[in-house]
Every structure is written in structure tokens, then in C-alpha cells.
Amino acid sequence: QVQLVESGGGLVQAGDSLRLSCTASGGTFSRYAMGWFRQAPGKEREFTATISASGRSIHYADSVKGRFTISRDNTKNTMYLQMNSLKPDDTAVYYCAARTSSSWAAIHSYEYDYWGQGTQVTVSL
């Protein structure tokens, strides 16, 4: 069993930055890929970013490329999402997810088997 806890969400203005954290317990964090997904009101959950177990393979959704940075610290069992130049369209609940079946990064939600409870990010004009 893996438990994931997100933190770092909040209310910010357009152009501001936030850093989300996701801390895992259970399992061997350094062996599995991780991802961030988000869900805006009235919309389906969508892929945001993913990172392989080693951290060497990273992929982003086009909507966040160049503004968001995913990273992980395997010594702290923690993954991060640095979000810069935030826009109102980034408003969503952000979820971290663990892909314990593989060390490879993945962009589809069905490839992940553990999810955090989510953290709200609200970006105002």
C-alpha cells in the first residue's frame, strides 16, 4: 500500500508561482514512476506532468510546458511541481499519482494505481 499526501496549493494571482509537494509512504518510492494530474470544475481529470523513477525521463502536457517543472527527491520520498507564470486556466484540484507497477513515466491516468487526495490551486486575475 502506498499513501500519497499533496500540499502547497492555495489562492494566487495570475503570474504568481506555487510549488506543490507530494510525499509518499509505503512501497519503495525510488522504484516507481510518479505523475501530476489536475481536474478543473466541470472537466475531466487531465494529465499535467510525469517523471520516471530515476527522474531522468520527464513529460509535460502542452498546456504547462515551459511554465511547470516536475522533480523528485528519492531520499525524501517526495515529488514536486514548481508552477510559474500561473494563469486562471490552471485553476484546478491537483492530484499526485504513483505508478508502482513500473519505473517508466506515463501520461494516462489508468496507468497509475495510487492517488493522493488532491490540493486546490486557484489562480485569480
Disulfide bonds with the S-S distance in Angstrom:
Cys22-Cys96 2.08
